[in-house]
Amino acid sequence: MVDLRSDTQTKPSQAMRQAMARAEVGDEQEREDPTVLELERRGAELLGQEEAVYLPTATMGNQIALAILGERGTELLVEERAHIMVSELGGAAMHSGLQTRGLPGYRGRLSAAQLRATAWSEGDFWSPRTSVVAVENSHNTAGGTVWPLEELRELTATARELGVRTHLDGARLMNAAVASGVHASEIAGLFDTATLCLSKGLGCPLGALIAGSHALMHRARVEKHRFGGAMRQAGIVAAAGLYALDHNVERLAADHARARRLAEGWAAAGVPVDLELVETNFVQIDVRAMGVDEHDALARIRDEGVLLSQTKPGVIRAVTHLDAGDDDIELALTAVPRALGARVHV
């Protein structure tokens, strides 16, 4: 079975497992685990921030960011289909007392002009002041699309001018950095806080980082404990993160190339794929355009030996990753059009 449901399906390689087995460990809660400390040091450098904190998941990182940047009874602005909006179970309201307003985006992106026109300021008595704007790069439900650096600069500069704090959901930041040829620090360093997931394209079994100023990361460590994210001898899993930073970043370009191969092959076979959206490791198929229900489509494709997943109503996706090689892509190239009854086969 070729599993292209998500890059979360990756499993630690044998070399990563060996690095984990050799890890030097200590009490992470007491900041005595040398492997965690090294991952945090390198993470802060990678993300262009003063300090980083190691966490179990990137969702926890996003929620900690909102808790330390926002203020109860104020507003969070986010693109309407961003992960924070649709896949974190209303955490901004539950944990931080933030009212979330989803704004329509272009390929998952918000503009500086949109922020300026939308944000509520202090003094709008009946409306909650906008305290945080969060953006996702690359953007999951838009199809793994990437923000142009200049747009991020304009948005974060406008937010500062308006007194609005900024957070980057960088779960797949390294995909965005590799695809755009821009160092991750140039992207993440624009924000008050940034998160990075280690368990997607980077291939770790778990783990994430949140980064920001020393003052904000002191507060992040407090919230980490409140969220139940403090660990003990966490160097065993942090070692996977260090291995990933050394070995699994540049290779993301191979995932992007395989996604492009899939997209072009499927499009040539009559499968409705928008090639302009294929910027990283995602390929979306609009099965509605074929008159096929997405659940039926997934079942048909599974019967042909390929696993895909739903990303939004009427749309399914393939996500390439380090455990999906060229042979898997070649199988998917023929299996998916056959399953969907496309007009030709590759």
N, C-alpha and C positions, 0 to 999 in steps of 0.2 A: 504494500500500500504506500503510495506517495503522499506524504502529509504536507500540504501547503496551506493549512488552516491559519497558521500564524507563525511568526518567528519566535514565539514563546515555546514552540514545540522542540526547540533545540535541546540536546542533552550534552552534558559536559564531556569533552573529548578525553581520551586516555591521558594525554599530556596534561590537560587541566586537572584531572583527577590526581595525577602524580604530584602536581604542584600543591594541591589541597592537602595531600597526605604528608607532605614535607613541611607544612606551614608551622611557623613558630607562633605560639598562642599565649594569651594571658587573659586577665579579666577585662573584657571590653567595657563594662559599666564603670570600672575604675580608671578607664583609659590606660590600661596596662597591656593591651594586646598589640604587639609591635607590627603585626601584619595589617591590622585594621588601621593603625596610625599611619602606616606607609600608604595605604590605599586612600585615606583621607587627604594626605599631603599631596599625592599625585592627582587626586580628583579636583582639589582646589586649583591646582596649576592648570589642569586641563580645561577647567570651566572658567578660568580668568577671574577667580574670586579669592578672597583672603583665606577662607576656611571652608572645609567640607565635613559633613557628618554622614557616616555609613548607616544605612537603614535596611530593613528587610525588603521593602517594596517601594516602587515609585509612586504608587497611589498614596501611601503614607507620606511620602515626601511632598506631594502636592498639597495634601491636607495640612501638614505642618506649616508649609509656606503660607497658606491662606490664614492660618491661625496667628502667625507672627506678623504678617503684613497688614491684615485687615483689622476691623474693629466691629464689635457686635452692633447690629442695627444699621450697618452701612452696606454698600453694594459692591458686588463683584461683577465685572464685565468680562465676557468670554464669548468666543465664536460659538454659534448655536449648536454645533455638533462636535465640539471639542470633547476630549475624554473627561475633563473635569465636569462638563455639563451633562453628559449622557451615560457615563460609565463609572461614576464614583458614588452612587446611591445617595445623592443629596447631601454629601458630606460637608459641603461648605455651610449649609444651613444648620445641620445637626451639630457639628463640632465647633463652628466659629460664629454662628449667628449671622451669617452673611446672606443677604438676598442676592440671588444670582440672576442676572439678565443676559440672555443669549442674544447675540447680534448676528444677522446674516453676514456671511463672509464670502469672499471670492477665493475658491480653492483652499478654504479654511483660514483665510487671512482677513484681518481687520485693517483698516487704514487709519492713519493719523487724523485725517479729516473726520472720519466716522467717530473716533474717540472724542474729538473736540466737540462734535455736534451732539454727542450722546451723554457724556459724563455729567452727572449732577454735582454741583459744588456746594460748599458750606453756605448756608443762608437760604437754600431752597427748602423752606421749613417743612413742607408736606412730603418731600421726597428724600429718600435715603442718600446721603452723600456717597459718591463713588470713591471707594478707598483702594481698590485693587483692580488691575486688568491682568488677565492671564492669557498667554498664547501658547500654542502647541506647534512644535517644529521638530521633525516632520509631522504632518497632520494625518492622523489615522484615518478617519472616515472620509476625508477628501481624497484619499487614495495614496497616502505617503508623500504628499506634496510638500515642497520646500519653500520657505519664506526667503525672498531676496534680502540680502543684508541691509541694503539701503532702506527698505521698508521697515525693518526692525529698528534701525537707527531713528527714523522719523517717528515711529510709534512711541518708543521709549523716551525720546526727547520731549514729545508732546505730553506724555504722562507726567514727567517730572515738572514740566511747566504748570500743569494743572494740579499738582500735589497728589498724584495718584501713584501708588506703589506698583511695581511690575514683577510678575513671576513668569518664568519660562518652564513650561512642561516639556522637558527635553528627553522624554522617554526614549525616543529614537533620534536624539540629537546627532549622534555620530553618523547615522545615515544621511542626515541633512548636510553635515559638514563635508563628508566624503563626496556627496553628489554635487555640492556647490563649489568645492575646492576652497572653502573658507575654514580656517582653523576654528575648532569649537570654542576657544577662549574669546574669539572676536564676536561670536554670537551670544554665548551665555554671559559674558562679561558686561553686556549692556543692561542686564536686569538686576533687580535687588536680590532676587533668589532664582536659582535654577536647579532643576532635578535632572538626573540621568539614570536610566534603567540599565542594569547590567545583565538582565536575564532574557533579553530579546535577541537582537542580532549579534550581540557580543557573546552570547552562548553560555552565560553562567547559570547555575541552577537556581539562584535567587540573588537578590541584593540590588541596592540603588544608592545613589548619593544625592544629598541636597547641599548646595553651596551658596555662600553669601558673605557678608562682612562678619568680622569676629563677633560684633555685638548681636547680630541676628542669629549667628550659629550658636551662641550661648543660649539664646532663647529656644533655638531648634532642639538642642540637647534636652532641655527641660520638657518640651512637648514630646520628644521621642519617648521619654519615660512615661509620660501621661498616656500616650497612645499604646503603650505596651511593647515598644519596639526596641528596648534595651536588651542586650544579649550578654552572654558570658564569653566563652572561648570562641569568638566569632571569626578568628583568624583563619579557621579551616575553610569558611566560605569566602572570606575577603581575599584569600589567596587566588581564588578563581577570578575575582575582579582584576587583580594585578596581572594574571596571565592573559586575560582578555585584552587589557590595555596594551600589552606587549605584542600580542599575536592576532587579535581578531578585529582590529579597526580597519586597517588598509584593505583587508580582504572583503570588506563590505561591498567594494566595487564589483566583485564577482557576483554577489547577490543581485546587484542592480543590473548587471549585464544579462543575467539569466531572466530577470523580470522583463527586460526589454525583448529578449528572445521569445518569451511566452507571449507577450502582448502583440508583437508583430506577426507571429505565427498564427495566433488565434484570430486576429483581425483579418489576415489573408484568407482564413478559412470561413469567414462570414460570422464570426462571433463578435457581438457588439462591445468593442473595447475602445475607449477614448485614449488614443496614444499620447496625447498631450499631457495627460495626468500621470503618466508612468515616468516618474522622476527618480524613484528610489527602488524599493523592493516589493512594491504593491502592484497588483494588476486587478482592476475591477471589471466585472462583466455585468452589463445591464440586461438581465434576463427578461425584464418586463418587455423590452423591445422585441423579444423573440416570442412573446406570448406565453412564457413559462413561469409558473410560480417558483419563487426562490427555494422553497423547501423541496419541491419536486425536483428542481434542478440539482440541488445538492445530493439528493438520493440517487438520481440517475448517474451523476458523476462518480459517486462512491462505488456504484456497481461496476464502473469501468476501472476501478483501482486507484482513484485520486480523491483526496479529501480537500475540499475548499470550505469556506465559511461565509456566513451572511455578514454584511457590514452595515446595511440599512435596507429599508423596504425595497424589494425589487432588484437589489444589487448584491452580488456575491463577489468574493475576492480570492485571489491566490497571493500568498506572501512567501517569497523566496528567503532562504536562510542557509546557514553553513551545513546543515544536514541534508540539504536537497542538492544533489549533484547534477551534472549534465545528463546522465542517463534518466534521472527522474524528470527533468524538464522535457526531454524528448518523448517520454511516455505521456506526459500531460498534454503535450502539443497535439497528439492524435486522439487521446482519450476524451478530452473535454468537448471538442467539436462533434465527435461521434455521439457522445451522450446527449448533447443538446440538439442534435439533428441539424447541424450547420450545413450550408449548401455545398461545401467542398471539404476535402480532408487534406491535411498537410502530410 
